[in-house]
Amino acid sequence: MRLSERFEVIEVLKTVAVSFLIFNVAMIFPLTSFIFPVYKIRANQKLNQKQIFIVNTALFLLIGFVSKMTLMLYVSLFLVIEVLYYMFETFQTKMEIKIFDRIIITSIVSTVLMILFLGQASDTLEVLKKTITDVYTNQYGISQRDLSMIFNYATKYRMFLLYIYTGAIAYFSYLILKKKEYKDWKISYQWIIIYIIAFFVSRYAGFGKVIAVNTLAILKITYALYGIKLIYNLINSKINNSIISQMGALAVGFYFSGITFIIGALECFDFIKIHIVKLNNGGKR
């Protein structure tokens, strides 16, 4: 075996080992899950197509050996983020796909796959539901009625709740990978058209109301997030500190989510344009 081939084998083994380790950390600490796709995408940039295939196959087998449920999560979420990221980057030269559109599409695909996989694991979920009920009823004194309300809410809004989880991981993954381009992130106006349709379905249609309500919640939080990005741009243009600007924008978005949603929705239609004008020499031209 040549020296170069040995280095290739070592690089593949290292990528598999570190990826598997980070994946398990992500399972223990879900809030850090975005680190896994970020590492995989960056690590794969050093590998060729054959090596990427070997790494993904090895991870698939390792994760599947540990648990089928975690394998479902890997395929429906992390692999989707990775594959779609490469697809969007590949097609970027032929058709421009805006960053927020990428995040939305990725999150929707992941959400649909997770719902399908969870449907196949209904027996396991029932056992988990019974275990949670026993723990919270016996140890924390929560009534069966309150737990039933929580489970009913989770069932009704499972699409929205799963979207929040998948969307957060996709969003933070792109935030790290495309951090330098953050101020230029855009979103398409077509999602607002879907929002309007969902609004009328939720109010007046005799069917599809649950899906419509979930769609409204999904798009509202998405455009609010885009509005936060616009506020970030405005604040950062004044103080030129990304951390303080992001904290300020998040605070505005948290306390005035409705206004933030409207700002994001109107800007995508070009109804609002935030122009940043810098005047030098005391404003003299």
Secondary structure, DSSP 8 states (H G I E B T S, - for coil): --HHHHHHHHHHHHHHHHHHHHHHHHHH-GGGTTHHHHHHHHHHTTS-HHHHHHHHHHHHHHHHHH-HHHHHHIIIIIIHHHHHHHHHHHHTTTS---HHHHHHHHHHHHHHHHHHHHHHTHHHHHHHHHHHHHHHHHTS---HHHHHHHHHHHHHTHHHHHHHHHHHHHHHHHHHHTGGGGGG----THHHHHHHHHHHHHHH-SS-HHHHHHHHHHHHHHHHHHHHHHHHHHHHHHH--HHHHHHHHHHHHHHTHHHHHHHHHHHHTTS---------GGG--
